[in-house]
């Protein structure tokens, strides 16, 4: 088994952050909903048009199977009592998820190590949002 490199780990962390924040409304949509003046909305449109790949998260090929597993595990989070805050993934569900996704590379030690980076980044981001 090849070890995880620092660039691979950072790429996984970026993918987790994108998963949490990348699907949010565009700035233009938020400004329209907030009733901002047309000139402010138009300036935001120009910025988004000038940066069309801002919403794209590039994933290294070596990280792709772990990201596929992470996304497939999206409904498998343990949650804390009354708050409902995510506390971690239900590791005992990984095998069942993998059985349903034969397209995901089954190198379990690699997948698990990378999945934990995605999970830890997600939990850290969510904790920062609660502060």
C-alpha positions as CSV (number, residue, x, y, z in Angstrom):
1,X,0.0,0.0,0.0
2,X,1.3,3.4,-1.0
3,X,1.2,6.1,1.6
4,X,-0.9,9.2,1.3
5,X,1.1,12.3,0.2
6,X,0.5,15.8,1.6
7,X,-0.9,17.1,-1.8
8,X,-3.3,14.1,-1.8
9,X,-4.4,14.9,1.8
10,X,-5.0,18.6,0.9
11,X,-6.9,17.7,-2.2
12,X,-9.2,15.5,-0.1
13,X,-9.7,18.3,2.4
14,X,-10.5,20.7,-0.4
15,X,-13.1,18.2,-1.8
16,X,-14.7,17.9,1.7
17,X,-14.9,21.7,2.0
18,X,-16.4,21.9,-1.5
19,X,-18.9,19.3,-0.6
20,X,-20.0,21.4,2.3
21,X,-19.9,24.8,0.8
22,X,-19.8,24.3,-3.0
23,X,-23.5,23.6,-3.5
24,X,-24.6,26.8,-1.9
25,X,-26.6,29.5,-3.8
26,X,-24.6,31.6,-6.1
27,X,-23.8,35.1,-4.9
28,X,-26.0,36.6,-7.6
29,X,-29.0,34.5,-6.3
30,X,-28.3,35.6,-2.8
31,X,-28.1,39.3,-3.8
32,X,-31.4,39.0,-5.8
33,X,-33.1,37.3,-2.8
34,X,-31.8,40.1,-0.5
35,X,-33.2,42.8,-2.8
36,X,-29.9,44.4,-3.6
37,X,-29.7,47.2,-6.2
38,X,-29.3,46.2,-9.8
39,X,-25.8,47.6,-10.1
40,X,-24.6,45.4,-7.2
41,X,-26.2,42.3,-8.8
42,X,-24.6,43.1,-12.2
43,X,-21.2,43.5,-10.6
44,X,-21.6,40.1,-9.0
45,X,-22.7,38.6,-12.4
46,X,-19.6,40.0,-14.0
47,X,-17.4,38.5,-11.3
48,X,-19.0,35.1,-11.7
49,X,-18.7,35.2,-15.5
50,X,-15.0,36.1,-15.2
51,X,-14.4,33.1,-12.9
52,X,-16.6,30.3,-14.3
53,X,-14.6,27.5,-12.7
54,X,-14.9,28.9,-9.1
55,X,-17.5,26.2,-8.4
56,X,-15.3,23.3,-9.7
57,X,-13.3,21.1,-7.3
58,X,-10.6,19.1,-9.0
59,X,-10.1,15.7,-7.5
60,X,-6.8,13.7,-8.0
61,X,-7.4,10.3,-9.6
62,X,-5.9,8.6,-6.5
63,X,-8.5,10.3,-4.3
64,X,-11.5,9.6,-6.6
65,X,-12.5,6.2,-5.1
66,X,-12.5,7.7,-1.6
67,X,-14.6,10.7,-2.6
68,X,-17.1,8.3,-4.3
69,X,-17.3,6.4,-1.1
70,X,-17.7,9.6,1.0
71,X,-20.5,10.8,-1.2
72,X,-22.2,7.4,-1.1
73,X,-21.9,7.6,2.7
74,X,-23.7,10.9,2.8
75,X,-26.7,9.5,4.7
76,X,-24.6,7.5,7.1
77,X,-23.6,10.2,9.7
78,X,-24.0,9.7,13.4
79,X,-25.6,12.7,15.0
80,X,-25.5,14.1,18.5
81,X,-28.7,14.0,20.6
82,X,-30.8,17.1,20.6
83,X,-28.5,19.3,18.4
84,X,-28.4,16.9,15.5
85,X,-24.7,17.9,15.0
86,X,-22.7,15.3,13.0
87,X,-20.3,13.4,15.1
88,X,-18.8,11.1,12.5
89,X,-19.5,8.5,9.9
90,X,-21.1,5.2,10.7
91,X,-18.0,3.0,10.0
92,X,-20.0,-0.2,10.3
93,X,-22.0,0.9,7.2
94,X,-19.0,1.1,4.9
95,X,-19.1,-2.5,3.9
96,X,-22.7,-2.3,2.9
97,X,-22.2,0.8,1.0
98,X,-19.2,-0.7,-0.9
99,X,-21.3,-3.8,-1.7
100,X,-23.8,-1.5,-3.4
101,X,-21.1,0.3,-5.3
102,X,-18.9,-2.3,-7.1
103,X,-17.5,0.6,-9.3
104,X,-15.6,2.0,-6.3
105,X,-12.0,0.7,-5.9
106,X,-12.0,-1.8,-3.0
107,X,-8.5,-1.1,-1.6
108,X,-10.0,-0.8,1.9
109,X,-6.9,0.5,3.8
110,X,-6.4,3.3,1.3
111,X,-10.1,4.1,1.1
112,X,-10.5,4.2,4.9
113,X,-7.5,6.4,5.4
114,X,-8.7,8.9,2.8
115,X,-12.3,8.6,4.0
116,X,-11.2,9.7,7.5
117,X,-9.5,12.8,6.0
118,X,-12.8,13.7,4.3
119,X,-14.7,13.1,7.5
120,X,-12.3,15.0,9.7
121,X,-12.3,18.0,7.4
122,X,-16.1,18.0,7.3
123,X,-16.4,17.8,11.1
124,X,-13.8,20.6,11.5
125,X,-15.7,22.9,9.1
126,X,-19.0,22.2,10.7
127,X,-17.5,22.9,14.2
128,X,-16.2,26.3,12.9
129,X,-19.6,27.2,11.5
130,X,-21.1,26.5,15.0
131,X,-18.7,28.8,16.7
